[in-house]
Amino acid sequence: MEDRASSLKKTLLIFIFLVVLVAIGGIIFKLFFTRWSYRNWRVYQDPHSQYQVMFPPGWREAIGNTDQDAIRQFVLDKNQADRDDPSFTITVFPAQEGYFDEYRQLKSASLKEKVIFRGNEVEKIDNVNLDGCRAPLFYSHIVEYDYSPKYVTICAGNKRVITIEIAAGTKEILEEHKNDYDRALASFKFNGLQLSDQNFKPTPTEPIEWKSYVNDDLGFELDYLSNWKIHADLSFEQYNFYLQSGIIYISPFSKAEIFDGKATFVIIIFKRLSSGRSHQTIINYFKQQEQEFYPIISVHEVADLNGLLAIKEIGTFGPNEHQRAGELTLYYVDNEKSQRKFAVGYGYLPSQKSEYQKIFDHMLSTFRFM
């Protein structure tokens, strides 16, 4: 028995020794492989923002000491540059109002999901580890403005934002250098660069809680988010859109912000069913008033709104017929019981679509006459 116990003890010690040996070997291999994989790469230490990054051989710094010391750009080190050549750019800039919230939405987006970020459609690729920051990486190619395709990685705080991007004239050239871009990201160190105040704590995302809005006088109801505001003018004495009508805005924003184009759900209640030309009357009203909310309707079709026969209109709005700022969707339905016509729908700026579309779709799905 003693010999057997001694044998088991020796076997266990040998096993532990082998595990430790493998672990040490793995660490040594990782250190060696990391150094070997970055062989001949240059280390760049930013004198102003203090971050550090490595870039591959054959590249050089193109933009250095700018006025604000905010932009660093690296390009291929060649005598004659081509317009399709790749460029590697790092930018540090002050955080703008609303940027951190959009950044968090981008982080939470699903992989391969197309979202609106800073007014443009981008494709979420991944969340990468940027020296401890869980940073979203996305692909962007704005064809209508002839912008180059690029990959961008962002880390944002309440004080500063850093973006690291690689761009090229074509997608094929961009993909040729994607591996170097990924390795540069892995080498990045913040060092003394601080993006947030030390006591900054992001506001936790509030759970979605729905409540019902019921209007017995007008005979309708729908669900809305409990922390949203209701702005209502139901006097029917004002001649909104040259018609006696009431308006209800349901939005997280103030009335002034709504008039600036911020996202809102809207219910327009016309005093009479006979207001059959209401949509064209609204358009004519804004044209004559030269309001910022000048609409152009691109879709006018028969539709179903929760079992109600409706006329659906989709359009854009902006300061004039050439400049388009936001998107608008309205359903025109008749309430025979109250003998009123309703226009129910929503509007938002393009940058708000990904955040509010599902909410507005749910609100529309719960609208009904009582």
C-alpha positions as CSV (number, residue, x, y, z in Angstrom):
1,M,0.0,0.0,0.0
2,E,2.8,2.4,0.9
3,D,4.6,1.6,-2.4
4,R,1.3,2.3,-4.3
5,A,0.8,5.6,-2.4
6,S,4.4,6.6,-3.1
7,S,3.9,5.8,-6.7
8,L,0.8,7.9,-7.0
9,K,2.5,10.8,-5.2
10,K,5.4,10.7,-7.7
11,T,3.0,10.5,-10.6
12,L,1.1,13.6,-9.3
13,L,4.4,15.5,-8.7
14,I,5.5,14.7,-12.3
15,F,2.1,15.8,-13.6
16,I,2.3,19.1,-11.8
17,F,5.8,19.6,-13.0
18,L,4.8,19.0,-16.6
19,V,1.8,21.4,-16.3
20,V,4.1,24.2,-14.9
21,L,6.7,23.5,-17.6
22,V,4.1,23.7,-20.3
23,A,2.8,27.0,-18.8
24,I,6.2,28.5,-18.6
25,G,7.0,27.3,-22.1
26,G,3.8,28.9,-23.4
27,I,4.7,32.2,-21.7
28,I,8.2,32.1,-23.2
29,F,6.8,31.2,-26.6
30,K,4.2,34.0,-26.5
31,L,6.9,36.6,-25.5
32,F,9.2,35.3,-28.3
33,F,6.4,35.1,-30.9
34,T,5.2,38.6,-30.0
35,R,8.7,40.1,-30.3
36,W,9.3,38.1,-33.5
37,S,5.9,39.1,-35.1
38,Y,6.8,42.8,-34.5
39,R,10.3,42.5,-35.8
40,N,11.4,45.7,-37.6
41,W,8.2,47.5,-36.5
42,R,8.8,51.0,-35.3
43,V,7.5,52.4,-32.0
44,Y,5.8,55.8,-32.1
45,Q,5.3,57.7,-28.9
46,D,3.0,60.7,-29.2
47,P,4.6,63.7,-27.5
48,H,1.3,65.5,-26.9
49,S,-1.3,62.8,-26.1
50,Q,1.3,60.4,-24.7
51,Y,-0.1,57.2,-26.3
52,Q,2.1,54.6,-28.0
53,V,1.6,52.5,-31.1
54,M,3.8,50.4,-33.4
55,F,3.6,50.6,-37.2
56,P,5.1,48.3,-39.8
57,P,8.3,48.7,-41.8
58,G,7.9,50.5,-45.0
59,W,5.6,53.2,-43.5
60,R,6.5,56.7,-42.4
61,E,4.9,59.5,-40.4
62,A,3.2,61.9,-42.8
63,I,1.4,64.3,-40.5
64,G,3.1,65.2,-37.3
65,N,3.0,68.4,-35.3
66,T,-0.3,70.0,-36.4
67,D,-1.7,73.1,-34.7
68,Q,-3.7,71.1,-32.2
69,D,-1.3,68.2,-32.0
70,A,-4.4,66.0,-32.5
71,I,-3.8,64.1,-35.7
72,R,-1.1,61.6,-36.6
73,Q,-1.0,60.0,-40.0
74,F,1.3,57.3,-41.4
75,V,1.6,56.4,-45.0
76,L,3.7,54.0,-47.2
77,D,7.3,55.2,-47.5
78,K,7.6,55.5,-51.3
79,N,8.9,58.1,-53.7
80,Q,5.7,58.6,-55.7
81,A,2.4,58.2,-53.8
82,D,-0.7,56.8,-55.5
83,R,-4.2,58.1,-54.6
84,D,-5.3,54.6,-53.7
85,D,-2.4,54.0,-51.3
86,P,-3.5,53.2,-47.7
87,S,-3.1,55.6,-44.8
88,F,-3.1,54.9,-41.1
89,T,-4.6,57.8,-39.0
90,I,-4.9,58.4,-35.2
91,T,-7.0,61.3,-34.0
92,V,-7.6,62.6,-30.5
93,F,-10.3,65.2,-30.1
94,P,-12.6,66.6,-27.3
95,A,-15.8,64.6,-26.7
96,Q,-18.8,66.3,-28.3
97,E,-22.3,66.4,-26.7
98,G,-24.1,63.2,-27.4
99,Y,-21.0,61.4,-28.7
100,F,-20.6,59.1,-25.7
101,D,-24.2,57.9,-26.0
102,E,-23.8,57.1,-29.7
103,Y,-20.5,55.4,-29.0
104,R,-22.2,53.1,-26.4
105,Q,-24.9,52.2,-28.9
106,L,-22.3,51.3,-31.4
107,K,-20.6,49.1,-28.8
108,S,-23.8,47.3,-28.1
109,A,-24.7,46.7,-31.8
110,S,-24.5,43.2,-33.1
111,L,-21.7,42.0,-35.3
112,K,-22.3,42.7,-39.0
113,E,-25.2,45.0,-38.1
114,K,-25.5,48.2,-40.1
115,V,-26.2,51.2,-37.9
116,I,-26.2,55.0,-38.2
117,F,-23.2,56.6,-36.4
118,R,-22.6,60.3,-36.5
119,G,-25.1,60.6,-39.4
120,N,-23.6,57.9,-41.6
121,E,-24.3,54.2,-42.1
122,V,-21.5,51.9,-40.9
123,E,-21.1,48.2,-40.5
124,K,-20.2,46.9,-37.0
125,I,-17.3,44.4,-37.4
126,D,-16.2,43.7,-33.8
127,N,-15.4,44.9,-30.3
128,V,-11.6,44.8,-29.9
129,N,-9.4,45.1,-26.8
130,L,-7.6,48.5,-27.2
131,D,-5.3,48.4,-24.2
132,G,-8.1,47.5,-21.9
133,C,-10.8,49.6,-23.7
134,R,-13.6,47.5,-25.3
135,A,-13.6,49.5,-28.5
136,P,-16.0,49.0,-31.4
137,L,-14.4,48.5,-34.8
138,F,-16.6,49.3,-37.9
139,Y,-16.3,49.5,-41.6
140,S,-17.4,52.6,-43.5
141,H,-17.6,53.5,-47.2
142,I,-19.7,56.6,-48.1
143,V,-20.0,56.2,-51.8
144,E,-22.1,59.3,-52.5
145,Y,-19.4,61.6,-51.2
146,D,-16.6,59.6,-52.8
147,Y,-15.0,58.8,-49.5
148,S,-12.5,56.0,-49.3
149,P,-13.4,52.7,-47.7
150,K,-12.0,52.4,-44.2
151,Y,-11.9,50.5,-40.9
152,V,-12.3,52.6,-37.8
153,T,-11.8,51.8,-34.1
154,I,-13.1,54.1,-31.4
155,C,-12.6,54.5,-27.7
156,A,-14.5,57.4,-26.1
157,G,-14.7,58.9,-22.6
158,N,-16.6,62.0,-21.3
159,K,-13.6,64.2,-22.0
160,R,-11.8,62.9,-25.1
161,V,-12.2,60.5,-28.0
162,I,-9.5,58.6,-29.9
163,T,-10.1,57.1,-33.3
164,I,-7.7,54.8,-35.1
165,E,-8.4,54.2,-38.8
166,I,-7.0,52.7,-41.9
167,A,-8.3,53.9,-45.3
168,A,-7.4,53.0,-48.9
169,G,-8.7,53.9,-52.4
170,T,-10.2,50.5,-52.9
171,K,-11.6,47.7,-50.7
172,E,-9.1,45.3,-52.1
173,I,-6.1,47.4,-51.1
174,L,-7.7,48.0,-47.7
175,E,-8.0,44.3,-47.1
176,E,-4.4,43.8,-48.1
177,H,-3.3,45.9,-45.1
178,K,-6.1,44.8,-42.6
179,N,-3.7,42.4,-40.8
180,D,-1.1,45.1,-40.2
181,Y,-4.0,47.3,-38.9
182,D,-5.1,44.6,-36.4
183,R,-1.5,44.2,-35.2
184,A,-1.1,47.9,-34.8
185,L,-4.3,48.0,-32.6
186,A,-2.9,45.1,-30.5
187,S,0.3,47.1,-29.9
188,F,-1.5,50.3,-28.8
189,K,-0.9,51.7,-25.3
190,F,-2.7,54.6,-23.7
191,N,0.2,55.4,-21.3
192,G,-0.7,58.9,-20.0
193,L,-3.7,59.5,-22.3
194,Q,-6.9,59.8,-20.2
195,L,-10.2,59.9,-22.0
196,S,-12.5,60.4,-19.0
197,D,-12.4,62.2,-15.6
198,Q,-11.3,59.8,-12.9
199,N,-14.6,60.0,-11.1
200,F,-16.7,59.6,-14.3
201,K,-19.2,56.8,-14.3
202,P,-21.4,56.3,-17.3
203,T,-25.1,56.5,-16.7
204,P,-26.5,53.0,-16.6
205,T,-28.9,52.0,-19.3
206,E,-32.4,52.2,-17.9
207,P,-34.6,49.1,-18.4
208,I,-37.4,49.7,-20.9
209,E,-40.7,50.2,-19.2
210,W,-43.9,50.7,-21.2
211,K,-47.1,52.4,-20.1
212,S,-50.4,53.1,-21.8
213,Y,-51.5,56.5,-23.0
214,V,-55.3,56.5,-23.1
215,N,-57.4,59.4,-24.4
216,D,-61.1,58.8,-23.8
217,D,-62.2,62.1,-25.3
218,L,-60.6,61.4,-28.7
219,G,-61.1,57.6,-28.4
220,F,-57.6,56.1,-28.9
221,E,-54.8,54.5,-27.0
222,L,-51.2,53.4,-27.5
223,D,-48.1,52.3,-25.5
224,Y,-45.1,54.6,-24.9
225,L,-41.9,54.6,-22.9
226,S,-42.6,55.6,-19.3
227,N,-39.7,58.1,-19.2
228,W,-40.8,59.9,-22.3
229,K,-42.6,63.3,-22.3
230,I,-46.0,64.0,-23.7
231,H,-46.5,67.5,-25.3
232,A,-50.1,68.0,-26.3
233,D,-52.1,70.9,-27.8
234,L,-55.7,69.7,-28.0
235,S,-57.5,73.0,-27.9
236,F,-58.5,72.7,-31.6
237,E,-58.8,76.5,-31.6
238,Q,-55.5,77.1,-33.3
239,Y,-55.4,76.6,-37.1
240,N,-52.5,74.2,-37.3
241,F,-51.7,73.5,-41.0
242,Y,-54.6,75.7,-41.9
243,L,-57.0,73.2,-40.3
244,Q,-58.5,73.1,-36.9
245,S,-56.4,70.3,-35.4
246,G,-54.8,69.0,-32.3
247,I,-51.3,67.7,-32.0
248,I,-49.7,65.3,-29.5
249,Y,-45.9,64.7,-29.5
250,I,-44.5,61.8,-27.5
251,S,-40.7,62.1,-27.2
252,P,-37.7,61.9,-24.9
253,F,-36.9,65.5,-26.1
254,S,-38.3,68.9,-25.3
255,K,-40.7,70.6,-27.6
256,A,-38.0,73.0,-28.8
257,E,-35.7,70.1,-29.7
258,I,-38.6,68.3,-31.5
259,F,-39.0,71.4,-33.7
260,D,-35.3,71.2,-34.5
261,G,-35.9,67.7,-35.9
262,K,-35.2,65.5,-32.9
263,A,-37.0,62.1,-32.8
264,T,-40.6,62.2,-31.9
265,F,-43.8,60.1,-32.2
266,V,-46.6,62.4,-33.4
267,I,-50.4,62.2,-33.5
268,I,-52.3,64.9,-35.4
269,I,-56.0,64.9,-34.9
270,F,-58.1,66.8,-37.5
271,K,-61.4,68.2,-36.4
272,R,-63.4,66.7,-39.3
273,L,-63.3,63.6,-41.3
274,S,-63.7,65.8,-44.4
275,S,-60.1,66.9,-44.1
276,G,-59.3,64.4,-46.9
277,R,-56.5,66.5,-48.4
278,S,-54.7,66.9,-45.1
279,H,-51.4,65.7,-46.3
280,Q,-51.2,68.1,-49.2
281,T,-52.5,70.9,-46.9
282,I,-49.6,70.3,-44.5
283,I,-47.1,70.4,-47.3
284,N,-48.5,73.7,-48.7
285,Y,-48.5,75.2,-45.2
286,F,-44.8,74.5,-44.7
287,K,-44.0,75.7,-48.2
288,Q,-45.7,79.0,-47.6
289,Q,-44.2,79.5,-44.1
290,E,-40.7,78.5,-45.2
291,Q,-40.3,76.5,-42.0
292,E,-37.2,74.3,-41.2
293,F,-39.6,71.3,-41.5
294,Y,-40.2,71.5,-45.3
295,P,-41.4,68.0,-46.2
296,I,-41.1,66.2,-49.5
297,I,-43.3,63.0,-49.8
298,S,-41.7,60.1,-51.7
299,V,-44.2,57.3,-50.8
300,H,-48.0,57.7,-50.9
301,E,-49.8,54.3,-50.7
302,V,-52.7,52.4,-49.2
303,A,-51.6,50.5,-46.1
304,D,-52.9,48.6,-43.0
305,L,-52.4,50.0,-39.5
306,N,-53.4,47.3,-37.0
307,G,-56.5,46.4,-39.1
308,L,-57.3,50.0,-40.0
309,L,-57.4,51.2,-43.6
310,A,-54.8,53.9,-43.9
311,I,-52.9,56.1,-46.4
312,K,-49.2,55.7,-45.6
313,E,-46.7,58.5,-46.5
314,I,-43.0,58.4,-46.2
315,G,-40.8,61.4,-46.9
316,T,-38.0,63.7,-45.8
317,F,-37.9,67.1,-44.2
318,G,-35.3,69.9,-44.2
319,P,-34.9,73.7,-44.6
320,N,-35.7,73.6,-48.3
321,E,-36.4,71.2,-51.2
322,H,-32.7,70.6,-51.8
323,Q,-31.4,70.1,-48.3
324,R,-32.8,67.1,-46.5
325,A,-32.3,66.8,-42.8
326,G,-34.6,64.1,-41.5
327,E,-37.2,61.3,-42.2
328,L,-40.9,61.3,-41.7
329,T,-43.6,58.5,-41.7
330,L,-47.3,59.2,-41.3
331,Y,-50.4,57.0,-41.5
332,Y,-53.7,58.8,-42.2
333,V,-56.7,56.9,-40.7
334,D,-60.4,57.8,-40.1
335,N,-62.1,57.4,-36.8
336,E,-65.8,57.0,-37.7
337,K,-66.9,57.0,-34.0
338,S,-65.4,60.4,-33.2
339,Q,-65.8,61.6,-36.8
340,R,-62.2,62.8,-36.9
341,K,-59.2,62.1,-39.1
342,F,-55.9,61.1,-37.5
343,A,-52.3,61.3,-38.8
344,V,-50.1,58.9,-36.7
345,G,-46.4,58.4,-37.2
346,Y,-42.9,59.6,-36.3
347,G,-39.9,61.6,-37.5
348,Y,-36.2,61.6,-36.7
349,L,-32.8,62.7,-37.9
350,P,-30.9,60.0,-39.9
351,S,-28.4,59.6,-37.0
352,Q,-31.3,58.6,-34.7
353,K,-32.8,55.9,-36.8
354,S,-31.0,52.9,-35.3
355,E,-31.9,54.1,-31.7
356,Y,-35.6,54.8,-32.2
357,Q,-36.9,52.8,-35.1
358,K,-37.9,49.7,-33.1
359,I,-39.5,51.9,-30.4
360,F,-41.6,53.7,-32.9
361,D,-42.6,50.4,-34.6
362,H,-43.8,49.1,-31.3
363,M,-45.7,52.3,-30.6
364,L,-47.4,52.1,-34.0
365,S,-48.3,48.4,-33.4
366,T,-50.2,49.3,-30.2
367,F,-52.2,52.3,-31.6
368,R,-55.9,51.6,-31.8
369,F,-59.3,53.3,-31.6
370,M,-61.5,52.5,-28.6
